[in-house]
Amino acid sequence: MPQTATVRSTGDFHADRRYEYARSAFDEGDFEAAADLARQVLELAPDFAPAQAMLGRSAAELGLADEAVNALRRALALEPEDALGVRIDLARLGALAPEAAITDGYVRALFDDYAPKFDRHLTRSLAYRGPALIADALRRACSKRMREYRFGASLDLGCGTGLMAQELAGCCASIEGVDLSPRMLEKAQKTRLYDALHEGELLAFLAGRRTGEADLVVAADVFVYMAALDAVFREAHRVLGREGLFAFTVQAHEGEGFILGADARYAHSGSYLRDVADSTGFDVVIIERVSTREDRGVPVPGLLVVMQR
């Protein structure tokens, strides 16, 4: 259930109470009760988008595809920025193209909610190690290319709370970060590791940078929220100077191209990454199978990549 955890209110006590009952029923797997309670909420507050989303998700679990799609579309019409993430559900139902499933509004809301517990949850519960793997890969890439493990101007895409900057501390002449979530940026600011932090979408951020200004571009577990990567590869290539490095992680799948996974994240194939690298002028220095995190104790398949301009 991809919606964020922010508490919402209809303004009607009885409707709010029924909605909380619906949430509990859904979490317990009683989708019939969740759907019925959501319908009761909508009788009292027909424009309450979370209840429309709840009805849609419950109906989908019950195999009521038409009702599910109608309710989810209503939720999206009420809240087009899609903080509730209903586009993901619509894509799973075949009512929306997979590449259109994840929006900036959803990612912003997701990580604004996640910010207070982000570092602790990632490192303790999910055994997250993406930034450490990228830093190690950069050391090896520098050794392969016979260059010092030091960088000039560096850009951290989807910087979050600053875990990547912590791994690169002392290695960059300067480092700037960009993230959609203001609450994540507040935590990144407290690290005092960034020369500048920017709130916004990473592709627009790159498009606003000068050609050839950067020596390093990194993206730790950010592309799991992006489908096609052609545009970001082109912009990364443009902003990097001669022999600049582009390092990132993705979730992996064995087919072609990219897919929207059951975990509401995109997974990219190795062949897709190589094809896009070739088309944008990157030389692949390292591409290897890794797992940056666990899901219920099981390693999530991923790829670790370093490319050179």
C-alpha positions as CSV (number, residue, x, y, z in Angstrom):
1,M,0.0,0.0,0.0
2,P,2.1,2.9,-1.2
3,Q,0.3,5.9,0.3
4,T,2.2,8.0,2.8
5,A,1.5,7.9,6.6
6,T,0.5,11.5,7.1
7,V,-2.6,11.8,9.2
8,R,-5.5,13.3,7.2
9,S,-8.9,14.5,8.3
10,T,-12.3,14.8,6.5
11,G,-13.4,17.4,9.0
12,D,-16.1,15.0,10.1
13,F,-15.4,12.9,13.3
14,H,-17.6,10.0,12.3
15,A,-16.0,9.8,8.8
16,D,-12.5,10.0,10.3
17,R,-13.2,7.2,12.7
18,R,-14.6,5.0,9.9
19,Y,-11.6,5.7,7.8
20,E,-9.2,4.6,10.6
21,Y,-11.3,1.4,10.9
22,A,-10.9,0.9,7.2
23,R,-7.1,1.4,7.4
24,S,-6.9,-1.2,10.2
25,A,-9.1,-3.7,8.3
26,F,-6.9,-3.3,5.2
27,D,-3.7,-3.8,7.2
28,E,-5.2,-7.0,8.6
29,G,-6.1,-8.3,5.2
30,D,-9.9,-7.9,5.6
31,F,-10.4,-6.1,2.2
32,E,-14.2,-6.6,2.2
33,A,-14.5,-4.7,5.4
34,A,-12.0,-2.1,4.3
35,A,-14.0,-1.5,1.1
36,D,-17.3,-1.3,2.9
37,L,-15.9,1.2,5.5
38,A,-14.4,3.3,2.8
39,R,-17.7,3.5,1.0
40,Q,-19.3,4.7,4.3
41,V,-16.6,7.4,4.6
42,L,-17.4,8.5,1.1
43,E,-21.1,8.8,1.8
44,L,-20.1,11.4,4.4
45,A,-17.1,12.9,2.6
46,P,-17.2,12.1,-1.1
47,D,-14.1,14.3,-1.9
48,F,-11.8,12.7,0.7
49,A,-9.1,11.3,-1.6
50,P,-7.6,8.9,1.0
51,A,-10.9,7.1,1.2
52,Q,-11.2,6.9,-2.6
53,A,-7.7,5.4,-2.6
54,M,-8.6,3.0,0.1
55,L,-11.7,1.9,-1.8
56,G,-9.7,1.4,-4.9
57,R,-7.0,-0.7,-3.3
58,S,-9.5,-2.8,-1.4
59,A,-11.6,-3.4,-4.5
60,A,-8.4,-4.3,-6.4
61,E,-7.6,-7.0,-3.8
62,L,-11.2,-8.3,-4.1
63,G,-10.9,-8.5,-7.9
64,L,-13.3,-5.7,-8.5
65,A,-11.2,-4.1,-11.2
66,D,-13.7,-1.6,-12.6
67,E,-14.6,-0.2,-9.1
68,A,-10.9,-0.1,-8.2
69,V,-9.9,1.9,-11.3
70,N,-12.9,4.3,-10.9
71,A,-12.1,5.0,-7.3
72,L,-8.3,5.4,-7.9
73,R,-9.0,7.8,-10.8
74,R,-11.3,9.8,-8.5
75,A,-8.5,10.0,-5.9
76,L,-6.1,11.2,-8.5
77,A,-8.5,13.8,-9.8
78,L,-8.9,15.1,-6.3
79,E,-5.2,15.2,-5.6
80,P,-3.3,15.4,-9.0
81,E,0.1,15.7,-7.3
82,D,-0.5,12.1,-6.1
83,A,1.0,12.2,-2.6
84,L,-1.1,9.0,-2.0
85,G,0.7,7.1,-4.8
86,V,-2.5,5.9,-6.5
87,R,-0.8,6.1,-10.0
88,I,1.3,3.0,-8.9
89,D,-2.0,1.1,-8.2
90,L,-3.4,2.2,-11.6
91,A,-0.3,1.0,-13.3
92,R,-0.5,-2.4,-11.6
93,L,-4.1,-2.6,-12.8
94,G,-3.1,-1.8,-16.4
95,A,-4.9,1.5,-16.4
96,L,-1.7,3.6,-16.6
97,A,1.7,3.1,-18.3
98,P,4.3,1.8,-15.8
99,E,6.7,4.6,-16.7
100,A,4.1,7.1,-15.5
101,A,3.5,5.5,-12.1
102,I,5.8,7.4,-9.8
103,T,5.5,11.2,-9.5
104,D,7.6,13.8,-7.8
105,G,4.7,14.6,-5.5
106,Y,4.6,11.0,-4.3
107,V,8.3,10.8,-3.7
108,R,8.3,14.1,-1.9
109,A,5.5,13.1,0.4
110,L,7.0,9.6,1.0
111,F,10.4,11.0,2.1
112,D,9.0,13.9,4.1
113,D,7.2,11.3,6.2
114,Y,10.2,9.1,6.3
115,A,12.8,11.8,7.2
116,P,12.7,11.5,11.0
117,K,13.5,7.8,11.1
118,F,15.3,7.5,7.7
119,D,18.9,6.8,8.8
120,R,18.1,4.5,11.6
121,H,15.5,2.5,9.6
122,L,17.8,2.2,6.6
123,T,20.9,1.1,8.4
124,R,19.4,-1.0,11.1
125,S,16.2,-2.5,9.6
126,L,17.1,-2.6,5.9
127,A,20.9,-3.1,6.3
128,Y,21.3,-0.3,3.7
129,R,24.8,0.2,2.3
130,G,24.4,2.0,-1.0
131,P,26.7,5.0,-0.3
132,A,29.5,2.7,1.1
133,L,29.3,0.5,-2.0
134,I,29.5,3.5,-4.3
135,A,32.5,5.0,-2.4
136,D,34.3,1.6,-2.6
137,A,33.5,1.4,-6.4
138,L,34.8,4.9,-6.9
139,R,38.1,3.9,-5.2
140,R,38.4,0.9,-7.5
141,A,37.4,2.9,-10.6
142,C,40.1,5.5,-9.8
143,S,42.7,2.8,-9.4
144,K,41.7,1.3,-12.8
145,R,41.9,4.7,-14.5
146,M,45.2,5.6,-12.6
147,R,43.8,8.7,-11.0
148,E,43.8,9.9,-7.5
149,Y,40.8,9.2,-5.3
150,R,39.9,12.8,-5.0
151,F,37.3,14.9,-6.9
152,G,36.7,18.4,-7.8
153,A,33.1,19.8,-7.9
154,S,30.7,17.0,-7.0
155,L,26.9,16.7,-7.3
156,D,24.8,14.3,-5.1
157,L,21.5,13.5,-6.8
158,G,18.7,12.6,-4.4
159,C,21.0,13.4,-1.5
160,G,18.5,12.6,1.2
161,T,19.9,13.1,4.7
162,G,23.5,13.2,3.5
163,L,24.7,9.6,3.8
164,M,26.6,9.8,0.5
165,A,28.4,13.0,1.5
166,Q,29.4,11.3,4.7
167,E,31.1,8.5,2.7
168,L,32.9,11.0,0.5
169,A,33.9,13.4,3.3
170,G,37.3,14.9,2.6
171,C,37.4,13.6,-1.0
172,C,35.6,16.4,-2.8
173,A,36.7,20.0,-3.4
174,S,33.1,20.8,-3.1
175,I,29.8,18.9,-3.0
176,E,26.2,20.1,-3.6
177,G,23.1,18.0,-3.1
178,V,19.6,18.1,-4.5
179,D,16.5,16.4,-3.1
180,L,12.7,16.7,-3.5
181,S,12.0,16.5,0.2
182,P,12.6,19.6,2.3
183,R,12.6,17.5,5.5
184,M,15.4,15.3,4.2
185,L,17.3,18.4,3.2
186,E,16.9,19.8,6.8
187,K,18.7,16.7,8.0
188,A,21.4,16.9,5.3
189,Q,22.1,20.5,6.3
190,K,22.9,19.3,9.9
191,T,25.8,17.2,8.6
192,R,27.6,20.5,7.5
193,L,29.2,18.5,4.7
194,Y,27.5,20.3,1.7
195,D,28.6,23.5,0.1
196,A,25.0,24.0,-1.1
197,L,21.7,22.1,-0.9
198,H,18.8,22.5,-3.4
199,E,15.2,21.5,-3.2
200,G,13.9,20.2,-6.5
201,E,13.8,17.5,-9.1
202,L,17.2,16.1,-10.1
203,L,16.8,16.4,-13.8
204,A,15.8,20.0,-13.6
205,F,18.7,20.6,-11.2
206,L,21.2,19.1,-13.7
207,A,19.8,21.1,-16.6
208,G,20.5,24.3,-14.7
209,R,24.2,23.4,-14.2
210,R,27.0,24.7,-16.4
211,T,28.5,22.4,-19.0
212,G,31.6,20.6,-17.9
213,E,31.5,22.0,-14.3
214,A,31.5,18.8,-12.3
215,D,34.1,16.1,-11.7
216,L,31.8,13.6,-10.0
217,V,28.0,12.9,-10.1
218,V,26.6,10.3,-7.7
219,A,23.1,8.9,-7.2
220,A,22.7,6.4,-4.4
221,D,19.4,4.4,-4.8
222,V,17.7,7.3,-6.5
223,F,16.9,5.8,-9.9
224,V,14.5,3.3,-8.2
225,Y,12.0,6.2,-8.5
226,M,12.7,6.9,-12.1
227,A,11.7,4.8,-15.2
228,A,13.6,5.9,-18.3
229,L,17.1,7.2,-17.5
230,D,18.1,8.5,-20.9
231,A,17.6,12.2,-20.0
232,V,19.5,12.1,-16.7
233,F,22.4,10.3,-18.4
234,R,22.6,12.9,-21.1
235,E,22.5,15.8,-18.5
236,A,25.1,14.0,-16.3
237,H,27.3,13.6,-19.3
238,R,26.9,17.3,-20.2
239,V,27.7,18.6,-16.7
240,L,30.8,16.4,-16.2
241,G,34.2,17.6,-17.4
242,R,36.7,15.4,-19.2
243,E,37.1,12.0,-17.5
244,G,34.5,12.9,-14.9
245,L,32.8,10.0,-13.1
246,F,29.1,9.1,-12.8
247,A,28.4,6.5,-10.1
248,F,25.1,5.1,-9.0
249,T,23.1,2.1,-7.8
250,V,19.8,0.7,-9.2
251,Q,17.6,-2.2,-8.4
252,A,18.1,-5.0,-11.0
253,H,16.0,-7.3,-13.0
254,E,16.9,-10.0,-15.5
255,G,14.8,-8.9,-18.5
256,E,15.2,-6.0,-20.8
257,G,14.7,-2.3,-20.2
258,F,13.0,-1.4,-16.9
259,I,10.0,-2.6,-14.9
260,L,7.9,-1.3,-12.0
261,G,8.4,-3.9,-9.3
262,A,5.9,-5.1,-6.7
263,D,7.8,-3.0,-4.1
264,A,6.7,0.2,-6.0
265,R,10.2,0.8,-7.2
266,Y,11.7,0.6,-10.7
267,A,14.3,-2.0,-11.6
268,H,16.6,-1.6,-14.5
269,S,18.5,-4.3,-16.5
270,G,22.2,-4.3,-17.0
271,S,21.8,-4.3,-20.8
272,Y,19.5,-1.2,-20.6
273,L,22.2,0.7,-18.6
274,R,24.9,-0.3,-21.1
275,D,22.7,0.7,-24.0
276,V,22.0,4.1,-22.5
277,A,25.6,4.6,-21.6
278,D,26.6,3.9,-25.2
279,S,24.0,6.3,-26.6
280,T,25.1,9.1,-24.3
281,G,28.8,8.7,-24.6
282,F,29.7,7.1,-21.3
283,D,32.4,4.5,-20.9
284,V,31.4,1.8,-18.4
285,V,34.2,1.3,-15.9
286,I,32.4,-0.9,-13.3
287,I,29.1,-2.7,-13.5
288,E,28.5,-5.4,-11.0
289,R,25.7,-7.2,-9.1
290,V,25.2,-6.0,-5.5
291,S,22.5,-5.6,-2.9
292,T,22.2,-2.2,-1.3
293,R,19.4,-3.2,1.1
294,E,17.3,-6.0,2.4
295,D,13.5,-6.5,2.3
296,R,12.2,-8.7,5.1
297,G,15.7,-10.1,5.6
298,V,16.2,-11.0,1.9
299,P,18.8,-9.1,-0.1
300,V,17.2,-7.0,-2.9
301,P,19.0,-7.6,-6.3
302,G,20.8,-4.5,-7.5
303,L,23.6,-3.1,-9.8
304,L,26.5,-0.9,-8.9
305,V,27.8,1.2,-11.7
306,V,30.6,3.6,-12.3
307,M,30.9,5.3,-15.7
308,Q,33.4,7.8,-17.1
309,R,32.8,10.7,-19.4
